[in-house]
Amino acid sequence: MTLSLDIFLSSRKVKIEEELPLYISRLSAPPSIKEAMIYSLSAGGKRIRPALVFAVLHAFGKKEEIGIPAACAVEMIHTYSLIHDDLPSMDDDDLRRGKPTNHKVFGEALAILAGDGLLTHSFGLIADQEDISAEKRLALISELVKAAGIEGMVGGQVADMQGEAKNLTLSELESIHEHKTAKLLAFSIIAGAILADASRAEIAQLREFAYHIGIAFQIQDDILDIEGQQFKIGKPVGSDETNQKTTYPSLLTLHGAKQKLEDHISHAKAILTDINIHSGLLEELCDLIASRDH
């Protein structure tokens, strides 16, 4: 029987949202910092990154439970990045997913420390996973460092800030978002592949697949900043223009950005056809990334 995407996403979302607060609540730490961490972890969201870990394991016919630590780790890093992005020194946002941002509830200092806590603890989840080999744990941690750090999300964020109020080229914009957005999404896919014992050739193909869906994800974000509805995306629209950011619609027009989005999704699906896996869920996730409204 074919597993529907809706059932897959909803059931895996429930599982991740059960596990995330448990990882934090059992830590030996001041209650205030744990409360701030859980507040943002529990704020909802699509949980696309954990879903990608499970979808890759599913595609290789492996047990998805083995991916729970990596799935929670990547969601913790994603959440930490949102807490810090919302700070007054960064994007200065008051709302995230329709709720007051972390610093609005807990203050700037605790919000910064909550983000720091999520970032560092995420690596511990993988390091302490006893049901996989030390070699796999090391490979996962190495991938996560590159995706989340200077060579990935952090470096992309720096380039993004420095690119404000500048006329970036398309290649410069794509480089920013490859690092800021695509590499963390790619970690989810590569983590699933490592845990599934994928070959080097399969991992290389999935890395290219991840690049395309990562850029597609960001293009759709840019489109939603123009066409989205605040009650769905959970924050005001039009912030890119306010912050004088170069976006895909500003470079390519809205129609051109939508065409670019379709191109990346088509490339991603074409790569899947070359890999001998059950790729149905991954193909549907491509469509979800392209058509999401929040």
HUMOVEN-V626566 format. One record per residue. N is the residue number from 0. RES is the residue in one small letter. PSI is psi as a letter, one per 30 degrees, with the letter a starting at -180 (NA if undefined). BURIAL is 1 if it has 9 or more other ideal C-beta (glycine too) atoms within 8 Angstrom, else 0. D_LAST is the distance of its C-alpha to the last C-alpha in Angstrom with 2 decimals. Layout:
# HUMOVEN-V626566
n->(N	N)
res->(RES	RES)
psi->(PSI	PSI)
burial->(BURIAL	BURIAL)
d_last->(D_LAST	D_LAST)
This chain:
# HUMOVEN-V626566
n->(0	1	2	3	4	5	6	7	8	9	10	11	12	13	14	15	16	17	18	19	20	21	22	23	24	25	26	27	28	29	30	31	32	33	34	35	36	37	38	39	40	41	42	43	44	45	46	47	48	49	50	51	52	53	54	55	56	57	58	59	60	61	62	63	64	65	66	67	68	69	70	71	72	73	74	75	76	77	78	79	80	81	82	83	84	85	86	87	88	89	90	91	92	93	94	95	96	97	98	99	100	101	102	103	104	105	106	107	108	109	110	111	112	113	114	115	116	117	118	119	120	121	122	123	124	125	126	127	128	129	130	131	132	133	134	135	136	137	138	139	140	141	142	143	144	145	146	147	148	149	150	151	152	153	154	155	156	157	158	159	160	161	162	163	164	165	166	167	168	169	170	171	172	173	174	175	176	177	178	179	180	181	182	183	184	185	186	187	188	189	190	191	192	193	194	195	196	197	198	199	200	201	202	203	204	205	206	207	208	209	210	211	212	213	214	215	216	217	218	219	220	221	222	223	224	225	226	227	228	229	230	231	232	233	234	235	236	237	238	239	240	241	242	243	244	245	246	247	248	249	250	251	252	253	254	255	256	257	258	259	260	261	262	263	264	265	266	267	268	269	270	271	272	273	274	275	276	277	278	279	280	281	282	283	284	285	286	287	288	289	290	291	292	293)
res->(m	t	l	s	l	d	i	f	l	s	s	r	k	v	k	i	e	e	e	l	p	l	y	i	s	r	l	s	a	p	p	s	i	k	e	a	m	i	y	s	l	s	a	g	g	k	r	i	r	p	a	l	v	f	a	v	l	h	a	f	g	k	k	e	e	i	g	i	p	a	a	c	a	v	e	m	i	h	t	y	s	l	i	h	d	d	l	p	s	m	d	d	d	d	l	r	r	g	k	p	t	n	h	k	v	f	g	e	a	l	a	i	l	a	g	d	g	l	l	t	h	s	f	g	l	i	a	d	q	e	d	i	s	a	e	k	r	l	a	l	i	s	e	l	v	k	a	a	g	i	e	g	m	v	g	g	q	v	a	d	m	q	g	e	a	k	n	l	t	l	s	e	l	e	s	i	h	e	h	k	t	a	k	l	l	a	f	s	i	i	a	g	a	i	l	a	d	a	s	r	a	e	i	a	q	l	r	e	f	a	y	h	i	g	i	a	f	q	i	q	d	d	i	l	d	i	e	g	q	q	f	k	i	g	k	p	v	g	s	d	e	t	n	q	k	t	t	y	p	s	l	l	t	l	h	g	a	k	q	k	l	e	d	h	i	s	h	a	k	a	i	l	t	d	i	n	i	h	s	g	l	l	e	e	l	c	d	l	i	a	s	r	d	h)
psi->(k	k	k	k	e	e	e	e	e	e	e	e	e	e	e	e	f	e	e	e	f	e	e	e	f	g	k	j	l	k	e	e	e	e	e	e	e	e	e	e	f	g	g	b	l	f	h	e	e	e	e	e	e	e	e	e	e	e	e	g	g	l	k	f	f	f	f	e	e	e	e	e	e	e	e	e	e	e	e	e	e	e	e	e	e	f	l	e	f	c	f	h	k	f	k	j	h	g	l	k	l	e	f	f	e	f	l	e	e	e	e	e	e	e	e	e	e	e	e	e	f	e	e	e	e	e	e	g	j	f	g	l	l	e	e	e	e	e	e	e	e	e	e	e	e	e	e	f	b	e	f	c	e	e	e	e	e	e	e	e	e	f	f	k	g	l	j	l	l	e	e	e	e	e	e	e	f	e	e	e	e	e	e	e	e	e	e	e	e	e	e	e	e	e	f	g	h	l	l	e	e	e	e	e	e	f	e	e	e	e	e	e	f	e	e	e	e	e	e	e	e	e	e	f	f	e	f	l	k	e	f	e	f	g	l	k	l	g	f	e	e	e	g	h	k	k	l	e	e	f	e	f	l	e	e	e	e	e	e	e	e	e	e	e	e	e	e	e	e	e	e	e	f	f	k	i	l	j	g	e	e	e	e	e	e	e	e	e	e	f	f	l	g	NA)
burial->(0	0	0	0	1	0	0	1	1	0	0	1	1	0	1	1	1	0	1	1	1	0	1	1	0	0	0	0	0	0	0	0	1	1	1	1	1	1	1	1	1	1	1	0	0	0	1	1	1	1	1	1	1	1	1	1	1	1	1	1	0	1	0	1	0	1	1	1	1	1	1	1	1	1	1	1	1	1	1	1	1	1	1	1	1	1	1	0	0	1	0	0	1	0	1	1	1	0	0	0	1	1	1	0	0	1	0	0	0	1	1	1	1	1	1	1	1	1	1	0	1	1	1	0	1	1	0	0	1	0	0	0	0	0	0	1	1	0	1	1	1	0	1	1	1	1	1	1	1	0	0	1	1	1	1	1	1	0	1	1	0	0	1	1	0	0	0	1	0	0	0	1	1	1	1	1	1	1	1	1	1	1	1	1	1	1	1	1	1	1	1	1	1	1	1	1	0	1	0	0	0	1	1	0	1	1	1	1	1	1	1	1	1	1	1	1	1	1	1	1	1	1	1	1	1	1	0	1	0	1	0	0	1	1	1	0	1	0	1	1	1	0	0	0	1	1	1	1	1	1	1	1	0	1	0	1	1	1	1	1	1	1	0	1	1	0	1	1	1	0	1	1	0	0	1	0	1	0	1	0	1	1	1	1	1	1	1	1	1	1	0	1	0	0)
d_last->(29.68	26.35	23.47	20.47	17.07	15.75	18.76	18.56	15.04	15.74	19.22	18.49	15.76	18.53	21.02	19.23	18.51	22.22	23.44	21.66	23.39	26.61	26.85	26.75	28.82	31.78	32.12	35.20	33.66	33.68	31.67	29.94	28.32	27.31	25.76	23.72	22.56	21.66	19.86	17.15	17.29	16.77	13.83	11.55	8.65	8.28	11.82	11.66	14.72	16.91	16.10	17.39	20.53	21.24	20.56	23.10	25.58	25.21	25.83	29.03	30.13	30.13	29.52	26.00	27.39	28.76	25.30	24.30	25.64	23.98	20.60	20.95	22.32	19.46	16.99	19.49	19.62	15.88	16.02	19.17	17.72	15.03	17.93	20.04	17.57	17.25	21.06	23.09	24.68	21.43	18.43	19.76	16.64	17.30	13.95	11.60	9.03	11.16	14.35	17.08	16.98	19.63	22.27	22.06	23.03	25.36	26.53	26.16	28.79	27.47	23.89	25.33	27.40	24.61	22.77	26.15	26.76	23.61	24.33	27.96	27.66	25.25	28.22	30.43	28.44	29.32	32.80	33.71	32.63	36.06	35.40	34.89	37.40	37.81	37.32	33.84	32.92	34.19	32.32	28.97	29.65	30.72	27.54	25.42	27.60	27.12	23.33	22.81	25.81	27.52	27.33	23.61	20.81	23.27	25.06	21.96	20.98	24.57	24.56	21.33	23.01	26.23	24.67	23.55	25.69	27.01	26.96	25.71	26.54	24.15	25.77	25.39	21.67	21.25	23.46	21.41	18.19	20.25	21.34	18.47	15.69	17.43	20.28	18.52	16.64	20.12	21.70	19.94	21.36	24.73	25.06	24.76	27.30	29.69	29.66	30.28	33.28	31.98	34.49	34.33	33.83	30.90	29.28	29.85	28.22	25.18	24.95	24.86	22.25	20.07	20.63	19.31	16.06	15.59	16.18	14.01	11.02	11.98	12.72	9.32	8.20	11.25	10.61	7.39	9.78	12.04	10.57	7.32	8.13	8.85	9.06	5.52	4.29	7.77	9.83	11.77	11.04	14.02	14.71	15.58	18.27	19.47	19.97	21.68	19.72	20.40	17.38	17.44	17.33	20.05	22.16	21.69	20.60	17.35	19.17	20.45	17.16	15.94	19.31	19.08	15.85	17.83	20.77	19.21	17.86	21.37	23.07	21.17	22.17	25.68	26.14	25.35	28.13	30.61	30.06	31.90	29.18	27.39	24.30	22.74	19.85	19.19	19.27	16.76	14.41	14.96	13.86	10.67	9.87	10.95	9.30	5.75	3.82	0.00)
